[in-house]
Amino acid sequence: MSTDEALPEHVARNRAYWDATAGEWVAGGERNWAQDEPTWGIWGVPESELHLLPDELECRDVIELGCGTAYVSAWLARRGARPVGIDNSPKQLETARRLQAAHGLDFPLHLGNAEATPFPDASFDVAISEYGAAIWCDPYLWIPEAARLLRPGGELIFLGNSVIQMLTVPETLAEGPSTDLLRRDQFGMHRFEWPDDDSVEFHISHGDWIRLLRSSGFEVTDLIEIQAPPGATTRYEYTSPEWGRRWPSEEAWKARKVR
């Protein structure tokens, strides 16, 4: 997975996008690597409130799918897990490796597509994605791949934009953040492209998520619709704290591999 010519069209486009914008995420990566307690999503909600991570991580093998600067893997390593990160962007991984050296943490980082990884079947106990594969990979490819990678009883955790956020977000940032207006159909939602950039995202409905997870061998154990905390702010222009107090701008899924 080293040349763009070998990549699927949307993966190649997203690699170019993330390499071009990698510098915008350095400060956030540095900040998150320096944190002891994880804080999740665009509102920075603490782990102590969301409880996304398994209670027991010591000596568990974890794959972070779409790791970016790999701060989630860093949080997991500090809790005794054995993380492995995979990401589509060489530039993001450059930042991740620099931060590994700066913080004295060492775990494998791989360049590749989370829809088709190089790892053997049943290699991991936990698969996790905060955004990453959760929105930048085709769910009909990366969810079965996560199932292949997990051992029986393994846990899948992923966080991304909520369904209602994607139904209400304007086409361009110039139009401002989401309002109470539905802007697109829920039926058939899958691939999203934006006039403001050349990236490709993927978002599906709750019903489609449930059917996909079940058909891939998972049982859903939780769906957390995340509310913006009082006084929260965000760098992202497509939503607002006021909107995020009324409707969930993000959601986190937890599932267990049962077959």
Long-range contacts (C-beta under 8 A, 24 or more apart in sequence): 1-111, 1-112, 1-113, 1-116, 1-118, 2-111, 7-113, 8-113, 8-115, 10-138, 10-191, 10-200, 11-88, 11-113, 11-115, 11-137, 13-198, 13-199, 13-200, 14-88, 14-89, 14-136, 14-199, 14-200, 15-88, 15-89, 15-90, 16-198, 17-197, 17-198, 17-199, 18-68, 18-88, 18-89, 18-91, 18-92, 18-199, 19-89, 19-90, 19-91, 19-92, 22-89, 22-91, 22-92, 22-94, 22-95, 23-91, 25-68, 25-69, 25-92, 25-95, 26-69, 26-95, 28-69, 29-68, 29-69, 29-70, 29-71, 29-95, 29-96, 29-99, 30-99, 32-69, 32-71, 32-74, 32-75, 33-69, 33-71, 33-74, 33-99, 33-102, 33-103, 34-103, 35-71, 35-75, 36-78, 38-72, 38-75, 40-130, 40-159, 40-226, 40-252, 41-130, 41-159, 41-226, 41-250, 41-252, 42-234, 42-235, 42-236, 42-239, 42-249, 42-250, 43-226, 43-228, 43-229, 43-232, 43-234, 43-241, 43-244, 43-249, 43-250, 44-232, 45-226, 45-229, 50-224, 50-226, 50-252, 52-157, 52-159, 52-224, 52-252, 52-254, 53-79, 53-157, 54-126, 54-155, 57-81, 57-126, 60-125, 60-126, 61-123, 61-124, 61-125, 61-126, 62-124, 62-125, 62-126, 62-127, 62-128, 63-117, 63-119, 63-123, 63-124, 63-126, 63-127, 63-128, 63-146, 63-149, 64-128, 64-129, 64-132, 65-114, 65-117, 65-127, 65-128, 65-129, 65-132, 65-133, 65-134, 65-137, 65-142, 65-146, 65-158, 66-114, 66-129, 66-131, 66-132, 66-133, 66-134, 66-136, 66-137, 67-92, 67-93, 67-96, 67-109, 67-132, 68-92, 68-96, 68-131, 68-132, 69-95, 69-96, 69-99, 70-96, 70-99, 70-100, 70-107, 70-109, 71-99, 72-128, 72-130, 73-107, 74-99, 74-100, 74-103, 74-105, 76-128, 77-105, 77-107, 78-105, 81-126, 82-107, 83-107, 84-108, 84-109, 84-110, 84-119, 84-124, 85-109, 85-110, 86-110, 86-111, 86-112, 86-114, 86-117, 87-111, 87-112, 87-114, 87-132, 88-112, 88-113, 88-114, 88-136, 113-137, 114-142, 114-145, 115-141, 115-142, 115-145, 116-141, 116-145, 117-145, 117-149, 119-149, 121-148, 121-149, 122-148, 122-149, 122-150, 122-151, 122-152, 123-149, 123-151, 124-149, 124-150, 124-151, 124-154, 125-150, 125-151, 125-154, 125-155, 126-150, 126-154, 126-155, 126-156, 126-157, 127-154, 127-155, 127-156, 127-157, 128-156, 128-157, 128-158, 129-157, 129-158, 129-159, 129-160, 130-158, 130-159, 131-159, 131-160, 133-158, 134-158, 134-159, 134-160, 135-160, 135-161, 135-201, 135-202, 135-203, 136-199, 136-200, 136-201, 136-202, 137-202, 138-191, 138-202, 139-202, 139-204, 139-209, 139-212, 140-212, 143-212, 143-213, 143-216, 143-218, 144-216, 146-216, 147-216, 147-217, 147-218, 147-257, 150-257, 151-257, 152-257, 152-258, 152-259, 153-256, 153-257, 153-258, 154-256, 154-257, 155-254, 155-255, 155-256, 155-257, 156-213, 156-218, 156-253, 156-254, 156-255, 156-256, 156-257, 157-252, 157-253, 157-254, 158-252, 158-253, 159-226, 159-250, 159-251, 159-252, 159-253, 160-203, 160-250, 160-251, 161-203, 161-249, 161-250, 161-251, 162-225, 162-226, 162-247, 162-248, 162-249, 162-250, 162-251, 163-189, 163-203, 163-205, 163-206, 163-251, 164-247, 164-248, 165-238, 165-239, 165-247, 165-248, 165-249, 165-250, 166-192, 166-203, 168-247, 169-238, 169-239, 170-238, 171-195, 172-196, 173-237, 173-238, 176-237, 177-237, 177-238, 177-239, 177-240, 177-243, 178-238, 178-239, 178-240, 178-243, 178-249, 179-243, 209-253, 213-253, 213-255, 217-257, 217-258, 217-259, 218-255, 218-256, 218-257, 218-258, 219-255, 219-256, 219-258, 220-253, 220-254, 220-255, 221-254, 221-255, 221-256, 222-252, 222-253, 222-254, 223-251, 223-252, 223-253, 223-254, 224-251, 224-252, 224-253, 224-254, 225-250, 225-251, 226-250, 226-251, 226-252
